[in-house]
Amino acid sequence: MILLWLVALVVFLLDRWTKTIILHAFLPGESRLVVPHLLWWTYVQNTHGAFGLFGNSPVMLIVLALIVLGIFAYAFRDAVKHSALVRVAFGMIVGGAIGNIADRFQHQWVVDFIDFRTIWPNVFNVADACITVGVALLILASLRREKRA
């Protein structure tokens, strides 16, 4: 259980730290090239949900995120029984979700800045990336479990 919460804390703090840097160093809409032809930092105030989905109602998005977080918490209430991979994955999802929820409470929008515009149409943040990787790890863990069965 400690591993899950440690990963969640690290993800949350890394997400908040990177967003704080962007908030202080960029104006909304400002973009700076980081890796030629690949990566830009682009400050976007995202009023929508993941990947620009689910409208732009901050209250609805906070409620939806809390419901999903509650479902995950219930599903993994016995996290100690799960593999380290599952606990890390869940920690990444929880830390990322809390990071984005904190943004919505603080600003009514989420700070996005990671921009791979030549290969991906959406700007995202550390929390989004960790949630996505966490879900991928859960799928991997599920496939590994099915293979053993």
C-alpha positions, 0 to 999 in steps of 0.5 A: 500500500505504501508503494501506491501512495508513494508513487501517487505523491511523487506524480502529484508533486512532479505535476504541480512543480512542472505546472508552477514553472509553466504558470510563472514562465509563460503567458497563455498560448505562448509556445517555445521549441524544446526539441526541434521538429518534435517537442514544444512547451505550449501553455494551454488553459484546458477547460475540457476533460481528457484529450479535450473531451467532456465539455467545459463545465469545471464543476461537472469535470471535478465531480466526474473525476472524483467519481472515477477516483472513487471507483478506482479506490473501491476497485483497489481497496485491497491494493496490498494483494496486487502486484507491485506493477498494479500498485505503481499503475494505480499510484500513477493514475491516482496522483495524476487525477489528484493533480488535475483535480487540484488544477480545476479547484484552483483555476477552473481549468487544467494547465497543459503544456507538453506539445508534440504537435507534429505527432499528436494533436493534443497538448497535455501535462505530466498528470495526463501522461501518468494517467495514460501510462498507469492505464497501459500498465494495468492493461499489461498486468491484466494480460500477464495475469491472463497469460498465467491462468 
